[in-house]
């Protein structure tokens, strides 16, 4: 989570639901849709923040300096793939 916070320069929230947030959202829509829940307020009771990770500015600066290199590498790979696709065996 620290790497994501640093790379995207944003606070990362970890919750007790974790990667099942989409499933919780779908279940909530179904529960409200069929009348089991009157609204979505129960989500706040279920979904709790467990950890908050803040970005480290020095680390973010390093990733920002690396970004042009990764963009260049990505462009080179695209050119390489295009050249390889043009080869007929």
C-alpha positions as CSV (number, residue, x, y, z in Angstrom):
1,X,0.0,0.0,0.0
2,X,2.9,2.3,0.7
3,X,4.1,2.0,-2.9
4,X,0.7,2.8,-4.3
5,X,0.5,5.9,-2.0
6,X,3.9,7.0,-3.1
7,X,3.4,6.4,-6.8
8,X,0.0,8.0,-7.1
9,X,0.8,10.6,-4.4
10,X,-2.5,9.9,-2.7
11,X,-3.7,8.6,0.6
12,X,-4.6,4.9,0.6
13,X,-7.4,3.6,2.8
14,X,-7.6,-0.1,3.8
15,X,-10.9,-1.2,5.1
16,X,-12.2,-4.3,6.7
17,X,-14.0,-5.2,3.5
18,X,-10.7,-4.9,1.5
19,X,-11.0,-6.2,-2.1
20,X,-14.6,-7.3,-1.6
21,X,-15.9,-3.7,-1.7
22,X,-17.4,-4.3,-5.2
23,X,-19.3,-7.4,-3.9
24,X,-20.5,-5.3,-0.9
25,X,-21.7,-2.6,-3.3
26,X,-23.6,-5.2,-5.4
27,X,-25.1,-6.8,-2.3
28,X,-26.2,-3.3,-1.1
29,X,-27.8,-2.5,-4.4
30,X,-29.7,-5.8,-4.3
31,X,-30.7,-5.3,-0.6
32,X,-32.1,-1.8,-1.3
33,X,-33.6,-2.8,-4.6
34,X,-35.6,-5.7,-3.1
35,X,-36.6,-3.7,0.0
36,X,-34.4,-5.5,2.6
37,X,-32.7,-2.2,3.3
38,X,-34.5,1.1,3.1
39,X,-31.3,2.9,2.0
40,X,-27.5,2.6,1.8
41,X,-26.8,3.9,5.3
42,X,-25.9,0.4,6.5
43,X,-22.8,0.5,4.4
44,X,-21.3,2.9,6.9
45,X,-21.9,0.4,9.7
46,X,-20.3,-2.4,7.7
47,X,-17.4,-0.7,5.9
48,X,-14.8,0.5,8.5
49,X,-11.3,2.0,7.9
50,X,-8.6,-0.3,9.2
51,X,-5.5,1.6,8.1
52,X,-4.5,4.8,6.3
53,X,-1.3,5.1,4.4
54,X,0.0,8.6,3.5
55,X,2.4,9.2,0.6
56,X,6.0,10.0,1.4
57,X,6.9,13.1,-0.6
58,X,10.6,12.1,-1.1
59,X,9.5,8.7,-2.5
60,X,6.9,10.3,-4.7
61,X,9.6,12.6,-6.1
62,X,11.7,9.6,-7.0
63,X,8.7,8.0,-8.9
64,X,8.0,11.2,-10.7
65,X,11.6,11.3,-12.0
66,X,11.2,7.7,-13.2
67,X,8.0,8.2,-15.0
68,X,9.5,9.6,-18.2
69,X,11.8,6.6,-18.4
70,X,8.8,4.2,-18.1
71,X,6.9,6.2,-20.7
72,X,9.8,6.0,-23.0
73,X,10.1,2.2,-22.4
74,X,6.4,1.8,-23.1
75,X,6.7,3.7,-26.4
76,X,9.7,1.5,-27.4
77,X,7.8,-1.7,-26.6
78,X,4.9,-0.5,-28.7
79,X,7.2,0.1,-31.7
80,X,8.8,-3.3,-31.2
81,X,5.4,-5.1,-31.1
82,X,4.3,-3.3,-34.2
83,X,7.5,-4.4,-36.0
84,X,7.1,-8.0,-34.8
85,X,3.5,-8.1,-36.0
86,X,4.6,-7.0,-39.4
87,X,6.8,-10.0,-39.8
88,X,5.1,-12.9,-41.7
89,X,6.5,-16.4,-41.2
